Amino acid sequence: MNKIVTEYKFPQKIYFNAILKKIAKIITTNRKNATVLDYGCGAGLLKKFVKEIDSSINVIGYDIDPNISEIGSPFSRPYDIYVFNHVLMYINKKEILILIKKIKSMNKKALIIIGAGKQNYLSKFGSIILNQNAHDKTISSLESQIKIIKTQANIVSRENIYLMTEIISCKLK
């Protein structure tokens, strides 16, 4: 079983906190009093960053580890915003399409925010320096994720975090 990270250490803290703060900013800029599903929430650090900006937004964490998940099923109700931060890369293309279609059937006006590792030379260099391989279980590349997403949604914005992660905001078609 993977150890759940409750706080990142330097230098990962700078990188991952920048990603989470950017996603929190997108969430709090787009919708007030929103309900957010953090799909693959881990220890729930996104919830912490969102609450620091706007306490009216309710972030619900879902994870495949039932010990840290706040809900049993991610699709038991509709949400205003769905966040997939460094999650879709571990899901095959067919399952990504199924996820997006489920969201669309529940809330056609939902905003989808994706944090996707670029898996470029810079991130590979970082993994060597830190003696970690964060991408060894990757199934779907960033390019394949975007291709699938574009079949069901329009990309509203794309932003890079340290040239290693792309934050993509999408509205369903």
Backbone as a printed PyTorch tensor [residue, N CA C, xyz], in Angstrom:
tensor([[[  0.8430,  -1.1860,   0.0000],
         [  0.0000,   0.0000,   0.0000],
         [  0.8840,   1.2440,   0.0000]],

        [[  0.4880,   2.2480,  -0.7830],
         [  1.2360,   3.4980,  -0.8380],
         [  1.0260,   4.3000,   0.4340]],

        [[  2.0870,   4.9640,   0.8540],
         [  1.9900,   5.8580,   2.0050],
         [  1.3330,   7.1590,   1.5510]],

        [[  0.3360,   7.6160,   2.2810],
         [ -0.3640,   8.8500,   1.9430],
         [  0.4620,  10.0410,   2.4220]],

        [[  0.6890,  10.9760,   1.5320],
         [  1.4610,  12.1710,   1.8500],
         [  0.5330,  13.1910,   2.4850]],

        [[  0.8640,  13.6300,   3.6940],
         [  0.0690,  14.6600,   4.3540],
         [  0.7190,  16.0310,   4.2110]],

        [[  1.9870,  16.0520,   3.9330],
         [  2.7260,  17.2860,   3.7120],
         [  3.9650,  16.9260,   2.9070]],

        [[  4.2040,  17.6450,   1.8280],
         [  5.3690,  17.3610,   1.0070],
         [  6.6080,  17.9760,   1.6280]],

        [[  7.7480,  17.3790,   1.3360],
         [  9.0270,  17.9000,   1.7960],
         [  9.6650,  18.6950,   0.6610]],

        [[ 10.5970,  19.5440,   1.0030],
         [ 11.3440,  20.3130,   0.0130],
         [ 12.1370,  19.3370,  -0.8470]],

        [[ 12.2360,  19.4800,  -2.1500],
         [ 11.6790,  20.4940,  -3.0290],
         [ 10.2960,  20.1450,  -3.5800]],

        [[  9.8090,  18.9180,  -3.3180],
         [  8.4920,  18.5360,  -3.8280],
         [  7.4020,  19.4820,  -3.3370]],

        [[  7.5750,  20.0060,  -2.1160],
         [  6.5700,  20.9040,  -1.5380],
         [  6.3410,  22.1170,  -2.4370]],

        [[  7.4070,  22.6860,  -2.9550],
         [  7.2910,  23.8610,  -3.8210],
         [  6.4900,  23.5000,  -5.0740]],

        [[  6.8340,  22.3920,  -5.6760],
         [  6.1980,  21.9530,  -6.9140],
         [  4.7300,  21.5850,  -6.7130]],

        [[  4.4490,  20.6720,  -5.7990],
         [  3.0740,  20.2080,  -5.6150],
         [  2.1720,  21.2780,  -5.0150]],

        [[  2.6900,  22.0980,  -4.1150],
         [  1.8720,  23.1860,  -3.5800],
         [  1.5330,  24.2090,  -4.6600]],

        [[  2.4610,  24.4600,  -5.5900],
         [  2.1740,  25.3810,  -6.6970],
         [  1.0290,  24.8410,  -7.5600]],

        [[  1.0340,  23.5420,  -7.8020],
         [ -0.0400,  22.9170,  -8.5800],
         [ -1.3720,  23.0630,  -7.8460]],

        [[ -1.3800,  22.6960,  -6.5720],
         [ -2.6240,  22.7460,  -5.7920],
         [ -3.1360,  24.1740,  -5.6350]],

        [[ -2.2450,  25.1270,  -5.4440],
         [ -2.6670,  26.5330,  -5.3240],
         [ -3.2570,  27.0490,  -6.6310]],

        [[ -2.6980,  26.6390,  -7.7580],
         [ -3.2340,  27.0570,  -9.0570],
         [ -4.6270,  26.4620,  -9.2620]],

        [[ -4.7950,  25.1820,  -8.9320],
         [ -6.1110,  24.5510,  -9.0700],
         [ -7.1120,  25.2210,  -8.1270]],

        [[ -6.6970,  25.5030,  -6.8930],
         [ -7.5790,  26.1810,  -5.9330],
         [ -7.9890,  27.5490,  -6.4530]],

        [[ -7.0750,  28.2560,  -7.0780],
         [ -7.3720,  29.5820,  -7.6410],
         [ -8.3960,  29.4670,  -8.7740]],

        [[ -8.2470,  28.4650,  -9.6310],
         [ -9.2070,  28.2600, -10.7190],
         [-10.5840,  27.9550, -10.1400]],

        [[-10.6310,  27.0960,  -9.1360],
         [-11.9040,  26.7310,  -8.5020],
         [-12.5820,  27.9560,  -7.9080]],

        [[-11.8530,  28.7220,  -7.1220],
         [-12.4490,  29.8420,  -6.4030],
         [-12.7500,  31.0260,  -7.3160]],

        [[-12.1170,  31.1070,  -8.4590],
         [-12.3870,  32.1700,  -9.4200],
         [-13.6450,  31.8680, -10.2240]],

        [[-13.9090,  30.6010, -10.4680],
         [-14.9980,  30.2090, -11.3670],
         [-16.3600,  30.0960, -10.7110]],

        [[-16.4300,  29.6220,  -9.5170],
         [-17.7480,  29.3640,  -8.9250],
         [-17.7380,  29.6500,  -7.4240]],

        [[-18.7250,  30.3790,  -6.9760],
         [-18.9270,  30.5940,  -5.5470],
         [-19.9320,  29.5580,  -5.0480]],

        [[-19.8140,  29.1610,  -3.8200],
         [-20.7050,  28.1590,  -3.2080],
         [-20.7600,  26.8590,  -4.0170]],

        [[-19.6700,  26.5190,  -4.6560],
         [-19.6290,  25.3240,  -5.5010],
         [-19.3790,  24.0700,  -4.6800]],

        [[-19.7660,  22.9510,  -5.2700],
         [-19.3700,  21.6550,  -4.7320],
         [-18.3400,  21.0790,  -5.6950]],

        [[-17.2680,  20.5800,  -5.1290],
         [-16.1310,  20.1050,  -5.9060],
         [-15.8330,  18.6660,  -5.5420]],

        [[-15.6290,  17.8310,  -6.5550],
         [-15.1590,  16.4810,  -6.3160],
         [-13.6730,  16.4390,  -6.6390]],

        [[-12.8680,  16.1490,  -5.6450],
         [-11.4220,  15.9710,  -5.8290],
         [-11.1910,  14.4760,  -6.0120]],

        [[-11.1630,  14.0490,  -7.2600],
         [-11.0620,  12.6350,  -7.6280],
         [ -9.5930,  12.2200,  -7.5480]],

        [[ -9.2890,  11.3530,  -6.5910],
         [ -7.8970,  10.9830,  -6.3290],
         [ -7.2890,  11.9540,  -5.3400]],

        [[ -8.0310,  12.2380,  -4.2820],
         [ -7.7200,  13.3250,  -3.3450],
         [ -6.4810,  13.1050,  -2.4850]],

        [[ -6.0420,  11.8590,  -2.3270],
         [ -4.9240,  11.6370,  -1.4140],
         [ -5.2880,  12.1320,  -0.0310]],

        [[ -4.4100,  12.8770,   0.5740],
         [ -4.6300,  13.3590,   1.9380],
         [ -5.5310,  14.5880,   2.0180]],

        [[ -6.0350,  15.0750,   0.8940],
         [ -6.9730,  16.1950,   0.9270],
         [ -6.3280,  17.5590,   0.9910]],

        [[ -5.1250,  17.6910,   0.4590],
         [ -4.4430,  18.9760,   0.5080],
         [ -5.1280,  20.0410,  -0.3450]],

        [[ -5.7990,  19.6420,  -1.4380],
         [ -6.5300,  20.6220,  -2.2460],
         [ -7.6240,  21.2830,  -1.4260]],

        [[ -8.3320,  20.5010,  -0.6300],
         [ -9.4000,  21.0460,   0.2220],
         [ -8.8490,  22.1520,   1.1230]],

        [[ -7.6760,  21.9240,   1.6720],
         [ -7.0300,  22.9080,   2.5550],
         [ -6.7700,  24.2180,   1.8100]],

        [[ -6.2310,  24.1310,   0.5940],
         [ -5.9250,  25.3420,  -0.1660],
         [ -7.1890,  26.0800,  -0.6020]],

        [[ -8.2350,  25.3540,  -0.9680],
         [ -9.4960,  25.9910,  -1.3660],
         [-10.1180,  26.7050,  -0.1750]],

        [[-10.1560,  26.0440,   0.9810],
         [-10.7550,  26.6440,   2.1890],
         [-10.0380,  27.9220,   2.6110]],

        [[ -8.7270,  27.9870,   2.3750],
         [ -7.9680,  29.1960,   2.7150],
         [ -8.4100,  30.3900,   1.8730]],

        [[ -8.9070,  30.1350,   0.6760],
         [ -9.3380,  31.2110,  -0.2300],
         [-10.8220,  31.5070,  -0.0800]],

        [[-11.6500,  30.4540,  -0.0380],
         [-13.0990,  30.6380,  -0.0120],
         [-13.7480,  29.4790,   0.7400]],

        [[-14.1930,  29.7480,   1.9490],
         [-14.7750,  28.6880,   2.7800],
         [-16.1890,  28.2930,   2.3420]],

        [[-16.7690,  29.0310,   1.3840],
         [-18.1110,  28.6690,   0.9110],
         [-18.0820,  27.4910,  -0.0610]],

        [[-16.9090,  27.1560,  -0.5440],
         [-16.7780,  26.0610,  -1.5100],
         [-16.5570,  24.7580,  -0.7640]],

        [[-17.3520,  23.7630,  -1.1220],
         [-17.3030,  22.4600,  -0.4610],
         [-16.5420,  21.4600,  -1.3280]],

        [[-15.3530,  21.0710,  -0.8790],
         [-14.5420,  20.0980,  -1.5980],
         [-14.7300,  18.7370,  -0.9420]],

        [[-15.1420,  17.7620,  -1.7470],
         [-15.3350,  16.3920,  -1.2800],
         [-14.2250,  15.5440,  -1.8860]],

        [[-13.5210,  14.8200,  -1.0500],
         [-12.4190,  14.0000,  -1.5280],
         [-12.8270,  12.5650,  -1.7860]],

        [[-12.4670,  12.0820,  -2.9830],
         [-12.6650,  10.6710,  -3.3160],
         [-11.3130,  10.0710,  -3.6710]],

        [[-11.0560,   8.8870,  -3.1420],
         [ -9.8260,   8.1740,  -3.4490],
         [-10.1330,   6.6830,  -3.4840]],

        [[ -9.3500,   5.9390,  -4.2410],
         [ -9.5760,   4.4940,  -4.2830],
         [ -9.2500,   3.8380,  -2.9450]],

        [[ -8.4660,   4.5300,  -2.1190],
         [ -8.1850,   4.0380,  -0.7710],
         [ -9.3530,   4.4580,   0.1270]],

        [[-10.1840,   3.5150,   0.5450],
         [-11.3640,   3.8710,   1.3470],
         [-11.0210,   4.4910,   2.7030]],

        [[ -9.7900,   4.3270,   3.1600],
         [ -9.3860,   4.9130,   4.4430],
         [ -9.2570,   6.4310,   4.3820]],

        [[ -9.0780,   6.9790,   3.1900],
         [ -8.9390,   8.4360,   3.0720],
         [-10.0490,   9.0810,   2.2660]],

        [[-10.8740,   8.2660,   1.6230],
         [-11.9740,   8.7850,   0.8170],
         [-13.1180,   9.2330,   1.7310]],

        [[-13.7080,  10.3660,   1.3870],
         [-14.8390,  10.8720,   2.1610],
         [-16.1640,  10.2840,   1.7030]],

        [[-16.1660,   9.6760,   0.5280],
         [-17.3920,   9.0990,  -0.0320],
         [-17.0870,   7.7230,  -0.6180]],

        [[-18.1200,   6.9210,  -0.7270],
         [-17.9450,   5.5860,  -1.2820],
         [-17.9180,   5.5670,  -2.7950]],

        [[-18.7310,   6.4190,  -3.4160],
         [-18.8100,   6.4570,  -4.8700],
         [-18.6530,   7.8980,  -5.3470]],

        [[-17.7990,   8.1200,  -6.3370],
         [-17.6210,   9.4870,  -6.8330],
         [-18.8060,   9.9880,  -7.6590]],

        [[-19.7040,   9.0830,  -8.0290],
         [-20.8240,   9.4780,  -8.8790],
         [-22.1720,   9.2410,  -8.2100]],

        [[-22.1910,   9.3990,  -6.9020],
         [-23.4520,   9.2610,  -6.1750],
         [-24.2950,  10.5280,  -6.2680]],

        [[-23.6810,  11.6280,  -6.7110],
         [-24.3810,  12.9050,  -6.8790],
         [-23.5880,  13.7780,  -7.8450]],

        [[-24.2180,  14.7880,  -8.4240],
         [-23.4830,  15.6790,  -9.3290],
         [-22.6840,  16.7330,  -8.5490]],

        [[-21.6230,  17.2010,  -9.1580],
         [-20.7900,  18.2710,  -8.5900],
         [-20.6770,  19.3840,  -9.6180]],

        [[-20.3270,  20.5630,  -9.1410],
         [-20.1310,  21.7070, -10.0390],
         [-18.7770,  21.6340, -10.7390]],

        [[-17.7940,  21.1420, -10.0010],
         [-16.4160,  21.0750, -10.5010],
         [-15.8480,  19.6980, -10.1670]],

        [[-15.1630,  19.1160, -11.1460],
         [-14.4900,  17.8310, -10.9600],
         [-12.9980,  18.0580, -11.1680]],

        [[-12.1850,  17.6300, -10.2100],
         [-10.7380,  17.8050, -10.3010],
         [-10.0790,  16.4350, -10.4030]],

        [[ -9.2170,  16.3060, -11.4110],
         [ -8.4120,  15.0990, -11.6100],
         [ -6.9550,  15.5530, -11.6400]],

        [[ -6.3240,  15.6420, -10.4860],
         [ -4.9560,  16.1220, -10.4090],
         [ -3.9960,  14.9360, -10.3660]],

        [[ -3.2300,  14.7860, -11.4330],
         [ -2.2730,  13.6760, -11.5600],
         [ -2.9550,  12.3320, -11.3200]],

        [[ -4.1190,  12.1620, -11.9490],
         [ -4.9060,  10.9420, -11.7890],
         [ -5.1400,  10.2520, -13.1330]],

        [[ -5.5240,  11.0160, -14.1480],
         [ -5.9080,  10.4100, -15.4190],
         [ -4.7720,   9.6270, -16.0630]],

        [[ -3.5490,   9.9660, -15.7420],
         [ -2.4060,   9.2530, -16.3190],
         [ -2.3590,   7.7890, -15.8930]],

        [[ -3.0680,   7.4460, -14.8260],
         [ -3.0950,   6.0710, -14.3290],
         [ -4.3450,   5.3140, -14.7770]],

        [[ -5.1180,   5.9200, -15.6920],
         [ -6.3660,   5.3360, -16.1640],
         [ -6.2680,   5.1600, -17.6760]],

        [[ -6.7810,   4.0590, -18.1810],
         [ -6.6930,   3.8550, -19.6330],
         [ -7.6890,   4.7600, -20.3650]],

        [[ -7.4700,   4.8770, -21.6790],
         [ -8.2470,   5.8120, -22.5030],
         [ -9.7460,   5.5450, -22.4480]],

        [[-10.1270,   4.2820, -22.5060],
         [-11.5480,   3.9230, -22.4750],
         [-12.1910,   4.3590, -21.1530]],

        [[-11.4920,   4.1370, -20.0360],
         [-12.0300,   4.5220, -18.7240],
         [-12.1020,   6.0360, -18.5620]],

        [[-11.1460,   6.7720, -19.1520],
         [-11.1980,   8.2370, -19.1040],
         [-12.4540,   8.7230, -19.8140]],

        [[-12.7240,   8.1690, -20.9780],
         [-13.9160,   8.5430, -21.7310],
         [-15.1860,   8.2260, -20.9470]],

        [[-15.2210,   7.0780, -20.2980],
         [-16.3750,   6.7040, -19.4710],
         [-16.5600,   7.6980, -18.3240]],

        [[-15.4700,   8.0950, -17.6660],
         [-15.5370,   9.0780, -16.5750],
         [-16.1490,  10.3950, -17.0570]],

        [[-15.6360,  10.8880, -18.1780],
         [-16.1210,  12.1700, -18.6830],
         [-17.5880,  12.0750, -19.0960]],

        [[-17.9840,  10.9800, -19.7040],
         [-19.3860,  10.7970, -20.0940],
         [-20.2960,  10.6990, -18.8720]],

        [[-19.8060,  10.0810, -17.7770],
         [-20.5980,  10.0330, -16.5340],
         [-20.8020,  11.4280, -15.9800]],

        [[-19.7370,  12.2100, -15.9750],
         [-19.8370,  13.5950, -15.5030],
         [-20.8500,  14.3560, -16.3520]],

        [[-20.7470,  14.2040, -17.6590],
         [-21.6430,  14.8890, -18.5970],
         [-23.0970,  14.4990, -18.3570]],

        [[-23.3400,  13.2280, -18.0500],
         [-24.7210,  12.7880, -17.8060],
         [-25.2630,  13.3190, -16.4910]],

        [[-24.3880,  13.6530, -15.5570],
         [-24.8200,  14.1410, -14.2510],
         [-24.9350,  15.6670, -14.2060]],

        [[-24.0190,  16.3620, -14.9050],
         [-24.0330,  17.8180, -14.8850],
         [-23.3360,  18.3490, -16.1340]],

        [[-24.1200,  18.7070, -17.1270],
         [-23.5750,  19.1890, -18.4010],
         [-22.8570,  20.5270, -18.2640]],

        [[-23.0980,  21.2360, -17.1570],
         [-22.4580,  22.5390, -16.9430],
         [-21.2170,  22.4420, -16.0580]],

        [[-20.8010,  21.2420, -15.7340],
         [-19.6560,  21.0500, -14.8410],
         [-18.3680,  21.5670, -15.4730]],

        [[-17.5060,  22.0540, -14.6140],
         [-16.1520,  22.4300, -15.0060],
         [-15.2530,  21.2550, -14.6240]],

        [[-14.3640,  20.8860, -15.5150],
         [-13.4160,  19.8100, -15.2370],
         [-12.0240,  20.4220, -15.2250]],

        [[-11.2740,  20.1510, -14.1590],
         [ -9.9050,  20.6470, -14.0340],
         [ -8.9820,  19.4430, -13.9510]],

        [[ -7.9980,  19.4370, -14.8230],
         [ -7.0690,  18.3110, -14.8980],
         [ -5.6580,  18.8170, -14.6540]],

        [[ -4.9670,  18.1670, -13.7440],
         [ -3.5430,  18.3920, -13.5570],
         [ -2.8380,  17.1990, -14.1710]],

        [[ -2.0280,  17.4500, -15.2060],
         [ -1.3990,  16.3450, -15.9320],
         [  0.1050,  16.5450, -16.0120]],

        [[  0.8480,  15.5510, -15.5420],
         [  2.3050,  15.5850, -15.6440],
         [  2.7250,  15.4890, -17.0980]],

        [[  3.6650,  16.3410, -17.4850],
         [  4.1020,  16.3720, -18.8820],
         [  5.0890,  15.2510, -19.1980]],

        [[  5.7200,  14.7120, -18.2000],
         [  6.6680,  13.6120, -18.3670],
         [  7.7300,  13.9460, -19.4080]],

        [[  8.2360,  15.1500, -19.3220],
         [  9.2600,  15.6000, -20.2520],
         [ 10.6560,  15.4000, -19.6480]],

        [[ 11.6720,  15.9040, -20.3470],
         [ 13.0450,  15.7290, -19.8640],
         [ 13.2710,  16.3880, -18.5080]],

        [[ 12.6420,  17.5250, -18.2960],
         [ 12.8120,  18.2230, -17.0210],
         [ 12.2460,  17.4030, -15.8680]],

        [[ 11.0580,  16.8190, -16.0440],
         [ 10.4810,  16.0080, -14.9660],
         [ 11.2670,  14.7170, -14.7720]],

        [[ 11.7870,  14.1540, -15.8470],
         [ 12.6200,  12.9420, -15.7210],
         [ 13.9190,  13.2570, -14.9900]],

        [[ 14.5020,  14.4190, -15.2820],
         [ 15.7120,  14.8530, -14.5880],
         [ 15.4280,  15.0370, -13.0920]],

        [[ 14.2820,  15.6620, -12.7850],
         [ 13.8950,  15.8510, -11.3850],
         [ 13.7120,  14.5320, -10.6570]],

        [[ 13.1380,  13.5490, -11.3330],
         [ 12.9340,  12.2550, -10.6780],
         [ 14.2570,  11.5510, -10.4000]],

        [[ 15.2500,  11.7730, -11.2610],
         [ 16.5750,  11.1910, -11.0280],
         [ 17.2340,  11.8550,  -9.8210]],

        [[ 17.1740,  13.1790,  -9.7830],
         [ 17.7840,  13.9230,  -8.6650],
         [ 17.1380,  13.5380,  -7.3360]],

        [[ 15.8140,  13.3820,  -7.3400],
         [ 15.0830,  13.0580,  -6.1080],
         [ 15.0270,  11.5580,  -5.8360]],

        [[ 15.5920,  10.7760,  -6.7510],
         [ 15.5980,   9.3200,  -6.6230],
         [ 14.1750,   8.7650,  -6.4780]],

        [[ 13.2710,   9.3020,  -7.3120],
         [ 11.8820,   8.8530,  -7.3180],
         [ 11.4240,   8.7120,  -8.7570]],

        [[ 10.5910,   7.7400,  -9.0110],
         [ 10.0130,   7.6110, -10.3380],
         [  8.5060,   7.7390, -10.2110]],

        [[  8.0340,   8.9400, -10.4200],
         [  6.6090,   9.2270, -10.2450],
         [  5.7600,   8.7330, -11.4080]],

        [[  6.3860,   8.3880, -12.5140],
         [  5.6190,   8.0600, -13.7110],
         [  5.7450,   6.5990, -14.1330]],

        [[  6.2160,   5.7410, -13.2590],
         [  6.4490,   4.3530, -13.6460],
         [  5.1670,   3.5580, -13.8920]],

        [[  4.0410,   4.0310, -13.4130],
         [  2.7740,   3.3160, -13.6160],
         [  1.8340,   4.0570, -14.5770]],

        [[  2.3860,   4.9660, -15.3480],
         [  1.5920,   5.7500, -16.2900],
         [  1.0000,   4.8640, -17.3790]],

        [[ -0.2780,   5.0730, -17.6470],
         [ -0.9900,   4.3460, -18.6940],
         [ -1.3320,   5.2790, -19.8480]],

        [[ -1.7820,   6.5100, -19.5330],
         [ -2.2170,   7.4660, -20.5580],
         [ -1.3130,   8.6920, -20.5580]],

        [[ -0.7970,   9.0290, -21.7150],
         [  0.0540,  10.2130, -21.8530],
         [ -0.7990,  11.4760, -21.8210]],

        [[ -0.1630,  12.5960, -21.6170],
         [ -0.8570,  13.8880, -21.6510],
         [ -1.5550,  14.0760, -22.9970]],

        [[ -0.8730,  13.7440, -24.0670],
         [ -1.4470,  13.9020, -25.4050],
         [ -2.7080,  13.0520, -25.5860]],

        [[ -2.6760,  11.8080, -25.1080],
         [ -3.8580,  10.9530, -25.2620],
         [ -5.0050,  11.4240, -24.3700]],

        [[ -4.6820,  11.9570, -23.1830],
         [ -5.7170,  12.5020, -22.3060],
         [ -6.4080,  13.6820, -22.9830]],

        [[ -5.6270,  14.5820, -23.5620],
         [ -6.1880,  15.7650, -24.2240],
         [ -7.0460,  15.3570, -25.4240]],

        [[ -6.5890,  14.3880, -26.1820],
         [ -7.3420,  13.9170, -27.3430],
         [ -8.7150,  13.3980, -26.9180]],

        [[ -8.7760,  12.6260, -25.8480],
         [-10.0450,  12.0930, -25.3460],
         [-10.9270,  13.2150, -24.8100]],

        [[-10.3440,  14.1050, -24.0470],
         [-11.0900,  15.2110, -23.4440],
         [-11.7380,  16.0710, -24.5320]],

        [[-11.0090,  16.3300, -25.6030],
         [-11.5270,  17.1820, -26.6800],
         [-12.7400,  16.5800, -27.3770]],

        [[-12.9540,  15.2710, -27.2540],
         [-14.1460,  14.6730, -27.8610],
         [-15.4060,  15.0210, -27.0760]],

        [[-15.2640,  15.3740, -25.8050],
         [-16.4150,  15.6230, -24.9390],
         [-16.4650,  17.0350, -24.3550]],

        [[-15.3500,  17.7600, -24.4410],
         [-15.2760,  19.0650, -23.7760],
         [-14.4420,  20.0470, -24.5840]],

        [[-14.6630,  21.3220, -24.3000],
         [-13.8370,  22.3840, -24.8720],
         [-12.8220,  22.8150, -23.8210]],

        [[-11.5920,  22.9460, -24.2380],
         [-10.5500,  23.4000, -23.3180],
         [-10.6670,  24.9120, -23.1810]],

        [[-10.8190,  25.3640, -21.9470],
         [-10.9830,  26.7870, -21.6510],
         [ -9.6240,  27.4430, -21.4050]],

        [[ -8.7590,  26.7300, -20.6850],
         [ -7.4340,  27.2760, -20.4070],
         [ -6.4320,  26.1560, -20.1720]],

        [[ -5.1720,  26.4930, -20.4330],
         [ -4.0570,  25.5790, -20.1820],
         [ -2.9210,  26.4000, -19.6000]],

        [[ -2.4000,  25.9440, -18.4640],
         [ -1.3080,  26.6610, -17.8210],
         [ -0.2450,  25.6680, -17.3690]],

        [[  1.0130,  26.0760, -17.5050],
         [  2.1290,  25.2390, -17.0870],
         [  2.5790,  25.5860, -15.6810]],

        [[  2.9280,  24.5670, -14.9340],
         [  3.5460,  24.7480, -13.6280],
         [  4.9650,  24.2000, -13.7430]],

        [[  5.9370,  25.0930, -13.6690],
         [  7.3580,  24.7430, -13.7430],
         [  7.6940,  23.8610, -14.9460]],

        [[  6.9690,  24.0070, -16.0300],
         [  7.1740,  23.2580, -17.2720],
         [  7.0470,  21.7390, -17.1000]],

        [[  6.5020,  21.2980, -15.9600],
         [  6.4060,  19.8650, -15.6970],
         [  4.9700,  19.3680, -15.5710]],

        [[  4.0420,  20.2640, -15.2770],
         [  2.6280,  19.8990, -15.1550],
         [  1.7870,  20.9080, -15.9070]],

        [[  0.7780,  20.4220, -16.5500],
         [ -0.1440,  21.3030, -17.2300],
         [ -1.4820,  21.2430, -16.4970]],

        [[ -2.0440,  22.4060, -16.2040],
         [ -3.3600,  22.4980, -15.5940],
         [ -4.3290,  22.8760, -16.7170]],

        [[ -5.3070,  22.0130, -16.9470],
         [ -6.2330,  22.1880, -18.0610],
         [ -7.6470,  22.3330, -17.4920]],

        [[ -8.3200,  23.4030, -17.8500],
         [ -9.7200,  23.6160, -17.4680],
         [-10.5900,  23.3640, -18.6870]],

        [[-11.6770,  22.6140, -18.4760],
         [-12.5570,  22.2280, -19.5830],
         [-14.0220,  22.4330, -19.2190]],

        [[-14.7960,  22.8190, -20.2340],
         [-16.2480,  22.8620, -20.1050],
         [-16.8250,  21.8380, -21.0730]],

        [[-17.7960,  21.0970, -20.6080],
         [-18.3840,  20.0450, -21.4220],
         [-19.1140,  20.6080, -22.6270]],

        [[-19.1040,  19.8630, -23.7280],
         [-19.7790,  20.2780, -24.9660],
         [-21.2610,  19.9970, -24.8290]]])
